[in-house]
């Protein structure tokens, strides 16, 4: 593993492909070390990836410091060491990788294309309907369910002042990319401005669609628990809720279904699980003996 604490730190590539993430802040570094480091290293070892953790913002300018760290993923293909790799798989730092996860590159054989999951792809149409109702606390007639989901997608683009033009929103927490083919695209998007709560996601989704670069991959590689929480555990809002053990048990089941389990929007849960792991001395994914 290469843990880069400053821009001066170097990488000596072993493989032609790498898993890359950015960690900003001590709390996030510690949570990642407890929840992710071992399972990421195991995955990288099984499938022949270098593991590169960037523990600083690639853009140290005032603009870079003032933006969400989510934007920094657009700069990983432009690092001094990136050109040594044929493929780079970006993985958000709030993702736990399961022990049965296959090689993601097998799903994106063409390096000229970008692999990503569609937002909401882990839901059936009926689950999207229920999710929308519970998220917005409204009742939507069944015949309007598709329009409600379309509204959600449209709104994500309009917040960034982007014409959707048929683009589908992607979940950009996991991206299969190539420095040779995609660095210029990502830098162009990084140079743009957006006040959207979705950060780089709408612009990246739009440009990938406009340039016909997408290879859609199974959402098992980006299985988001936030939506599952709203769908199945809307009553559990805080980590001190008396039913939190029920949610934790459910998350173990979600990990058994997922390849990459994504805690986007649920960092408080991930940090809670990290504390439990420290207390028990075992990964949270392993059910404690009773």
C-alpha positions in Angstrom: 0.0 0.0 0.0 1.2 3.5 -0.8 0.0 6.1 1.8 0.7 9.5 0.4 0.7 12.2 3.1 2.0 15.0 0.9 2.4 15.8 -2.8 6.1 15.0 -2.5 5.4 11.3 -1.6 6.1 8.9 -4.4 4.6 5.7 -5.8 6.7 2.8 -7.1 4.1 0.9 -9.2 4.0 -2.9 -8.9 1.0 -3.5 -11.1 -0.5 -1.7 -14.1 -3.8 -1.1 -12.2 -4.5 0.7 -8.9 -7.3 1.3 -6.4 -7.2 5.0 -5.4 -8.9 7.1 -2.8 -8.5 10.4 -1.0 -8.7 10.8 2.7 -9.0 14.3 4.3 -8.9 14.7 8.1 -7.7 12.5 11.0 -11.2 11.2 11.8 -11.7 9.9 8.2 -8.2 8.4 8.1 -8.8 6.5 11.4 -12.2 5.3 10.3 -10.8 4.1 7.0 -8.0 2.3 8.7 -10.4 0.4 11.0 -13.2 -0.3 8.6 -11.5 -0.5 5.2 -7.8 -1.0 5.1 -7.7 -4.7 5.6 -10.5 -5.6 3.2 -9.1 -3.2 0.5 -5.7 -4.7 0.8 -7.1 -8.2 0.6 -9.1 -7.2 -2.6 -6.0 -5.6 -4.1 -3.9 -8.6 -3.4 -6.5 -11.1 -4.9 -6.9 -9.2 -8.1 -3.5 -7.6 -8.7 -4.0 -3.9 -7.8 -1.7 -1.4 -6.2 -3.5 0.4 -3.4 -2.9 4.2 -3.2 -4.3 6.3 -0.4 -3.9 10.0 -0.9 -4.1 11.6 2.6 -4.2 15.2 1.4 -6.1 17.2 -1.2 -4.5 16.9 -4.6 -5.5 20.5 -5.1 -3.9 22.5 -2.3 -5.0 25.9 -3.6 -7.6 28.1 -1.9 -10.2 26.9 -4.4 -9.4 23.3 -3.7 -9.5 23.8 0.0 -12.8 25.5 -0.2 -14.6 22.7 -2.1 -15.9 19.4 -0.9 -13.2 16.6 -1.0 -15.6 14.8 -3.4 -14.2 17.0 -6.2 -10.7 15.7 -5.6 -11.4 12.4 -7.4 -11.4 14.3 -10.6 -7.6 15.0 -10.2 -6.4 11.5 -9.4 -5.6 10.7 -13.1 -3.4 13.8 -13.2 -1.0 12.8 -10.4 2.7 12.3 -11.3 2.5 8.6 -10.8 -0.9 8.1 -12.6 0.5 7.7 -16.1 2.3 4.5 -15.0 -1.2 2.8 -14.7 -3.4 1.5 -17.5 -6.4 1.5 -15.3 -7.3 3.3 -12.1 -10.3 2.4 -10.0 -11.5 5.3 -7.9 -13.2 4.1 -4.7 -14.8 6.5 -2.1 -13.2 6.2 1.3 -16.5 5.2 2.9 -16.8 1.9 1.2 -16.2 -1.6 2.7 -15.2 -4.3 0.2 -16.6 -7.8 0.7 -14.4 -10.9 0.8 -16.3 -12.3 -2.2 -16.0 -9.2 -4.5 -14.7 -10.2 -8.1 -12.4 -8.1 -10.2 -14.3 -5.0 -11.3 -12.1 -4.6 -14.4 -13.8 -7.7 -15.9 -17.0 -5.6 -16.3 -15.2 -2.8 -18.2 -12.9 -4.6 -20.7 -12.5 -1.5 -22.9 -10.1 1.0 -21.2 -11.5 3.8 -23.4 -14.7 3.6 -21.5 -15.7 4.6 -18.0 -17.3 2.1 -15.6 -19.9 3.3 -13.1 -23.2 2.3 -11.6 -26.5 4.1 -12.3 -27.9 5.9 -9.3 -30.8 3.9 -7.8 -30.0 0.8 -9.8 -30.1 -1.4 -6.7 -33.8 -0.6 -6.4 -36.8 -2.2 -8.1 -39.4 0.2 -9.5 -41.6 -0.5 -6.5 -38.8 0.2 -4.1 -38.0 3.5 -5.9 -41.7 4.5 -5.4 -41.6 3.6 -1.7 -38.2 5.3 -1.2 -39.4 8.6 -2.8 -42.5 8.6 -0.5 -40.5 8.0 2.6 -37.7 10.4 1.7 -40.1 13.3 1.0 -42.9 12.2 3.4 -45.5 12.4 0.7 -48.0 10.0 -0.9 -47.5 9.4 -4.7 -50.2 7.7 -6.7 -48.9 4.5 -8.4 -49.5 5.9 -11.9 -47.2 8.9 -11.0 -44.3 6.9 -9.5 -42.1 6.9 -12.6 -42.6 10.7 -12.9 -41.6 11.2 -9.3 -38.3 9.4 -9.8 -37.8 11.3 -13.0 -38.3 14.5 -11.0 -35.6 13.4 -8.6 -33.1 12.8 -11.5 -34.1 16.1 -13.3 -33.6 18.1 -10.1 -30.1 16.7 -9.6 -29.0 18.1 -12.9 -31.0 21.4 -12.7 -29.3 22.2 -9.4 -26.0 22.3 -11.3 -27.6 24.3 -14.1 -27.1 21.3 -16.5 -29.5 20.3 -19.2 -30.1 16.6 -18.6 -30.4 15.8 -22.3 -31.2 12.1 -21.6 -28.2 11.6 -19.3 -28.7 9.2 -16.4 -27.4 10.1 -13.0 -24.4 8.0 -12.0 -23.2 7.1 -8.5 -19.6 8.4 -8.8 -18.4 6.7 -5.6 -16.8 4.0 -7.7 -15.3 4.7 -11.2 -13.3 2.5 -13.5 -11.1 4.9 -15.5 -7.9 5.2 -17.6 -5.4 8.0 -17.2 -4.6 7.8 -20.9 -8.2 8.2 -22.0 -10.0 10.2 -19.3 -7.6 12.6 -17.6 -8.5 15.6 -19.8 -12.2 15.0 -19.3 -11.9 15.0 -15.6 -9.8 18.1 -15.4 -12.3 20.0 -17.6 -15.1 19.1 -15.2 -12.9 20.0 -12.2 -12.4 23.5 -13.7 -16.1 24.1 -13.8 -18.1 25.5 -10.9 -21.2 24.1 -9.3 -23.0 24.8 -6.0 -24.9 21.5 -6.2 -25.3 19.4 -3.1 -24.2 16.5 -5.4 -20.9 18.2 -6.1 -19.2 16.7 -9.2 -21.8 14.0 -9.8 -24.2 15.8 -12.2 -21.5 17.2 -14.4 -19.5 14.0 -14.6 -22.7 12.0 -15.3 -23.7 14.4 -18.1 -20.3 14.5 -19.8 -19.9 10.7 -19.7 -23.3 10.3 -21.3 -22.7 13.1 -23.9 -19.5 11.5 -25.0 -21.0 8.0 -24.9 -18.3 6.7 -22.6 -20.4 4.7 -20.1 -20.2 1.0 -19.4 -22.8 0.5 -16.7 -21.7 -1.9 -14.0 -23.8 -3.8 -11.5 -24.8 -1.7 -8.4 -23.3 -4.5 -6.3 -20.1 -2.6 -6.8 -21.7 0.5 -5.3 -24.3 -0.7 -2.9 -25.5 2.3 -1.0 -26.8 1.8 2.5 -28.4 5.3 2.9 -31.2 4.4 0.6 -31.7 1.0 2.3 -31.9 2.8 5.7 -34.6 5.1 4.4 -36.5 2.3 2.8 -36.3 -0.2 5.6 -35.2 1.6 8.8 -36.7 5.1 8.5 -37.5 5.1 12.2 -33.8 4.7 13.2 -32.3 8.2 12.8 -29.6 8.2 15.5 -26.8 5.8 16.6 -28.2 5.7 20.1 -31.6 4.5 18.9 -32.5 1.3 20.9 -33.0 -0.6 17.6 -29.6 0.2 16.3 -28.4 -3.4 16.7 -31.2 -4.4 14.3 -29.8 -2.1 11.7 -26.3 -3.3 12.2 -27.4 -6.9 11.8 -29.1 -5.8 8.6 -25.9 -4.1 7.3 -24.0 -7.4 7.7 -26.6 -9.0 5.5 -26.3 -6.1 3.0 -22.5 -6.7 2.9 -23.2 -10.4 2.0 -25.1 -9.2 -1.0 -22.8 -6.3 -2.1 -19.3 -6.4 -3.5 -18.6 -2.8 -2.4 -20.8 -1.5 0.5 -21.1 2.2 0.4 -21.8 4.3 3.5 -22.5 7.5 1.6 -24.7 9.8 3.7 -24.2 7.5 6.7 -20.7 8.3 7.9 -22.0 8.5 11.5 -23.0 4.8 11.2 -19.6 3.9 9.8 -17.8 5.7 12.6 -20.1 4.0 15.1 -19.2 0.6 13.6 -15.5 1.6 13.8 -15.8 2.2 17.5 -17.6 -1.1 18.0 -14.8 -2.9 16.1 -12.2 -1.3 18.4 -14.2 -2.4 21.5 -14.6 -6.0 20.3 -11.3 -6.3 18.6 -13.0 -7.8 15.5 -14.4 -6.4 12.2 -18.0 -5.4 12.5 -18.9 -7.6 9.6 -18.3 -10.7 11.8 -21.3 -11.5 14.0 -20.2 -11.6 17.6 -20.6 -14.9 19.4 -23.5 -15.1 21.9 
